[in-house]
Amino acid sequence: MRNCLAESGQQIVHDGTWLGHGLESVPRAAIKPHNLAWELPVAAGTAALIAWADTPASRRIQSRSLQQDASRWSNVGLGLELGTAALTYGVGCATGQTNSRQTGLLALEAAGVASAMTFVIQKGINRQRPFQNNGAGEFWEGGTSFTSGHAAAGFAFASVVAHRYPHSPWIKWGAYAAAAAVSLSRYPAKQHFLSDILVGSTLGYVTGTYLSSPHTGIQ
């Protein structure tokens, strides 16, 4: 166990340094053609959802029981994802399986980083939640809707798992399916608008992919 903790500490330092380099390169990387190829569609989709879909879609949800059930599921689902990451890490430490230990720790790191970035964005954007102001979704009006923290953390977890087990389709697509279910459930729960979920999911996926890259050889 002592050796596991030492190796985990080294991994955290390494991943923290890697993340720092990534954050420094964001302005330059954002305008590279291969990044613009996905950034522009996501930006366009987000703008379209905000302009035409967010408010009417949110106002369709009126059932309080549906909202409560969806909110409960999203919390349970995210808890299961994070619990799976912690269990994978623990099993890896107990059995000496480096791959399991790294995967579990990477998933927890990615979820934590994505959640932290979401928190900063939420405080900066201040978008009203769907249950506020009749679902108007106004920005800079004292809310924490944009973006979805559940979506960000869920897809950060799924991205790490998928990149660590690329040749295991059941694990790979199962992780993405769980993340999608957690993320989309925030819509009927009236906790987030569809655009919040799209941006949060993208943020989580990118975070998980980037943190996995030095461990999996992603270019």
N, C-alpha and C positions, 0 to 999 in steps of 0.2 A: 504493500500500500504506500509506503514511503517513497518508493521508486516511482509509483504512479503519480503521486502528487508532484514530485520533482519534474517529471516529464510534462505533466499538465501545466505547471508553471511556465516551463520553457515554451510550450505551445501558445499559451496566452500572451506571453511577451512577443513572440514571433508574429502572431496574428494581429496584435495591437499595432505593431510597427507597420505591418502590411496594410492595415486599415488606414493608418495615418498617411502613408504614401498615396493611397487611393483617394483620400479626401483632398489632398493637395493637388492631385491631377484632375479633379473634377472639371474645372473650367476648360482645360484643354481637351479632355476626353469627350466632353459633351458635344463638341462640334466635329468630331471625327465621323466620316461618312458611314462606317459600319454601326456607329451608335445612333446617328440620326435616322438610320433605316428603321429603328424601332421607336425611338423617342418621338418622332413626328407623328406617327399613327396614334401613339398613346396620348400625346398632347391634343390631337384633333378629336379623339374619342372622348377625352375628358371634357373638352370645351363643348362638344355636342351634348353630352349628358347634362352638364350644368345648364346649358341654354334651353334644352327642350325636354329632358326626361326626368331629371332629379325630383323636382317638386310634384308633377302629376303622378309619378310612380309612387312616391312616398305617401301621397294623400289617398291612394287606393287601399292602403293598409289601415283598417279601422278596428279589427278584432283585437281586443286586449289580451285574450287568451293566446292568440297566435303570437303576439308581440312577446309575451312572457315566455312561451315555449321556445321561440326562436332565440331569445336572449339567453335562456338557460342552456340551450344546446351549444350556442357559440362559446360560452364560457367553459362548458364541460369538454367540448371538442378541443379547444385550445389547451386546456389543462392536460388532456390525454396526450397531445402532441409533445408538450414540454415534459410531461412525465415519462414518455417513451424515450426522449432524448436523455433525460437524467438516468433512466434505467439502463440504457445502452452504455452510457459512460460508466456506471457502476459495475455492470457485468464485465466490461472491458478491463477495468481496474482489477476486479477480483480474479479474472481468469488469465490476465496477461495478454489479452487480445488487443493489439495496438490499433487495429482498424476500428474496432468497436469503440474504444476509448476516444480516439480522435473524432470519430463521427458524432458521438454523443456530445462531446465538448464543443465541436464546431457548430452543431445545431443550436446549442444553448447560447453560444457567443453570437451567432447570427440573429437569433430571435431577440436577444438583448439589445444589440446594436440597432436593429430595425425599429424596436420599440422606442429606444432613446431618440432616434431621428424623427419618428412620428410625433413624439411628445414636443420636440422643438418646433416642428411644422405646425402642429395644432395650436401652440401658443402664439405663433407668428401670424397665422391665418385667421384664427378666431371665428370660424364658421359655426353658425347655429346648427344644433342637432335637428333631425327631422321632427322630433316631438316638440320643438320650440317654435313659436310664432307661426303656427299652422303649417309647418313644413316649408316655410319660405326659403330656408337655407341661406340666409344672408351672410356675407363675409364681413369680418371685422366688427361683429356685433355680439361678442361675448359667448362663444361656443367652442367646442372641441371636436367638431365633426370631421374636418379635413386634416389628415387622412385617417383611414381605419387602422387602428393599432392591432386589432385581431387579424386583419388581412395581412398586414406587414409581418407580424411574428409568425403567422401560420405558413406563409409562403417562404419565409426565410428558412424555417425548419424543413419544409418540403424540398426546397432547392438544394440544401446541403445533402439530404438523404438521397435525392435523385442523382446528384453528381458523384456521390460516394459509391452508389450501387447502380451504375449505368446499365449493367448487363442483367439486372434482376427486374424485369418489367412489373411484376406484382408489387414489389417494394416501391419502385420508382413512381408508378402511376397511382398506387394506393396512397402514397404520401401527398401527391398533388390533388387527388380526389378529396382527401380529408381537409386539406387546406382550402380548397374551393368551397366545400360544404360549410366550414367555419366562417369563411369570408362572406359568402352569399347570405348566410343566415342573419348577418347584421342588417340586411335590408328589411325583411319582415319584422325584425325586432325594433325597427325604427330608431336604431342607434346611429346609422350612417346612410348617406345617400349613395346611389350607384357609382357616381364619380369618385367618392371617397374610397370605395372598395377597389375600384380599378387602380387608382394611384397607390393605395396601400399595398395591394397585391404585387404591383410592379416593383415598388420599393423593396419589398421583402425578397422577391425573386432575385433582384440585382444584388442585394446585400449577401444573400446566401451563396450565389454564384461566385461573387468576388472573393469572399472569405474562403471558399473551397478551392479556388484556383491554384494556389501554390501547393496544395496537398494532392490535387488530382491532375495537374498538368493542363488545365483549361487555358486556352489562349484567348 
